[in-house]
Amino acid sequence: MLIATIRPAEKHTATAEGTEIPELRAKLIAEAPDGWEMVSAHVEMKPGGIRIVTGKFQRRDEPREIEAEDMAALEAKLPNGWQMLSVRTA
């Protein structure tokens, strides 16, 4: 018997445009659905002090476990949009 620890691996991208980085960061975070965290941000400068910030978000729900007899069966049980973090034998 194998037991896998899994978590969501979905990703979301949002963009904000303005002049002040703290305001842009706040705008991006406000757009994130519950349970999502901003994992990176890329800033692009435009003429006139305008900044375009693209934030990348990932779901960070609590991990859970799934069980199966072998690796192929574990992979078949992995829900869409989830990733395996570890596998151990029972």
Residue, then its C-alpha position, 0 to 999 in steps of 0.5 A: m500500500l502506498i500513501a501520497t501527500i498531495r496539494p493543489a497546484e493550480k495557478h492564476t495570474a493577475t496584472a495591475e498598472g499604476t505608479e506606486i508599487p505598494e498600491l499595485r501589490a495591494k491591488l493584486i492581492a485583492e484579486a486573489p481568490d481565498g486560499w491563494e498566495m502570490v508566489s512571484a511578481h514581475v514589474e515592467m516599467k513604461p515611460g512616465g513612471i507607469r509600472i505594470v506588475t504581473g503577479k502569479f498566484q498558487r493555491r495553498d490549501e492544506p495537503r491531504e493524503i490518498e492511498a493506492e496499491d501501486m504508483a500507477a493507481l496513485e497517479a490515477k487517483l490524483p485529482n486534476g490540478w493537484q500535485m504529489l508532494s511525497v509517497r510512502t509505504a504503509 
